[in-house]
Amino acid sequence: MSQAVIVNEVYKRFGKPNGSWWQRPRKANPSTNGHKPQVVAVDRVSFSVRTGEIFGVLGPNGSGKSTLIRLIATLLLPDSGTIQVFGQDVVRQPMQVQRQINRVSVEASFFKKLSPMENLVYGARLYGLDGGETRRRVVEILTRLGLEKRVIYQPMEEMSRGMQQKVAIARALLSRPRLLLLDEPTTGLDPRSKREVQAVIRELNQEHGTTILLTTHDMLEADSLCDRIAIIDSGKIVALDTPQALKQSITSNSHEPTLEDVFLELTGKSLVKEDEAE
Amino acid sequence: MTTLAHEFRATYAFMERNANLVKRYWSWELVWMVYSIANSLSVSYIGLGMERLGGGQNVDGRFLVLYLMIGTLVWRYLSMIFYWITDVIGMERWEGTIEYTLMAPISRLTHMAGQTLFAVLYSLLFTGVILGVTVVLFEIDLRDANLAGGTLMMLAGSLSFIGVGIMGSVLPLLFPERGSQMTHVIIALLLLVSGVYYPVEVLPEILQKLARISPATYVLDGTRRALMEGTPSSQLWPYIWPTLIMGVLAIPFGLWVFGQAERYAKRTGKLHRNG
């Protein structure tokens, strides 16, 4: 089977080792030595995603999941290592990569004064799609995701976060990407909406062969959707296998091991720390 | 679809989006229009004020009104182009959509072409309305003015302001909180040296040297010739060519500067504010 994504020894660090030149004369903060602390977000990570696969990335907040997604999405440049998407390098051939991907992030970013229709037609035209055809598909996709037709023409600022997230999913679907990067796409959605989105993800994968890279904090979602899962902690991959194999890799005396047990054992952390930002 | 057709469609996407933003923020646009008209009138009335203060001797109030009015109109037009380019990047940064725009498979030239085409068209329309109101209120006779020449001068000047605008948009790209406000310094310096409300000859020598490299200086001189003296368009060439050369240099340089800033932002993780 061909590879959709090949991540090879990718390393990404934020902050400067000695601070910027204008920060150096400042009085030293004992905890940070006078400058912003360096953070290694992705630490020599390697893995590959097969074409047509749903590949999950699990990890606590701040573990490097979103950074990894941004690196693949050409929104960040790796300090070292390489990433290939369908054989094309994200740094050297970003435009070729961008034509084949789309992304849904945890926060729905839109021009909030504009309606979903206005936002989505704008987004679709950037991918070369025709306005008329896009308008038809916007209605089709959004109603499929459970949005009422009338809200499609109202400013997005009047919509709930969950509804905005559905519009974000629709934006990614419109361009029919070969690789869909989903960064916690169901966070903030009610259980019904969550199921609707999960059904769309499954359909995209099974009927259109879309390769999907998914990060989530929902262990049941990961278990039911993903063909393989990588668990990442402090920027390093600590396990990578099928959900079944991951569950079999640990022992539990009281009950059948769940993915959550695997996660807690491997990362030693709770699933979500509210005050941490990734 | 050919690459060219794709790029044209993407260019239109930016124009349509900006038109939608104007539509959705219509009340703000109305407020801005009233402010701009009031501002132009206030400055233009200085001409009549000077006539009164000078006791009518050696001061031609009508000449001053026209001189100042052209200054306010040209400046409103050029600064509007600049601000449309920088403000929308600021807005994209604020809303978080910048990641999606920079992730789209389009060249930066296409991105900026869409932004700037809209800015030029909208600014022309906006300036036209202000001109209409000012002319009616001051009963200015423009029968001998070369209006086409004035428009030509402003269009020629647009190019360099597009370039400066693209360079200025780096500030909101890198500094979402204060970047948009930081762009005011660029416009303020150009306003100081370009002779918007006074001849550049009154400036100290060092500022006069800066006036020579400001495209607005030539646009203002040329537009005043066209509107105040009715100079034919063919004789405006000495004012047009410097602005065209500055535009031809400023746009690619602006794109290069933006490209460097984009790369820096992608290297340091400055494109997103959270998550």
Interface residues (C-beta under 8 A of the other chain):
Chain A: F14 S66 T67 R70 A73 T74 L75 L76 L77 M95 Q98 R99 I101 R103 S105 V106 E107 S109 F110 F111 K112 K113 L114 E118 V121 Y122 G123 R125 L126 Y127 G128 L129 D130 P155 R171 D183 A277 E278
Chain B: M1 A5 H6 R9 A10 Y12 A13 F14 E16 R17 N20 L21 R24 Y25 M91 E95 G96 T97 E99 Y100 T101 L102 M103 A104 P105 I106 S107 R263 K266 R267 T268 G269 L271 H272 N274 G275
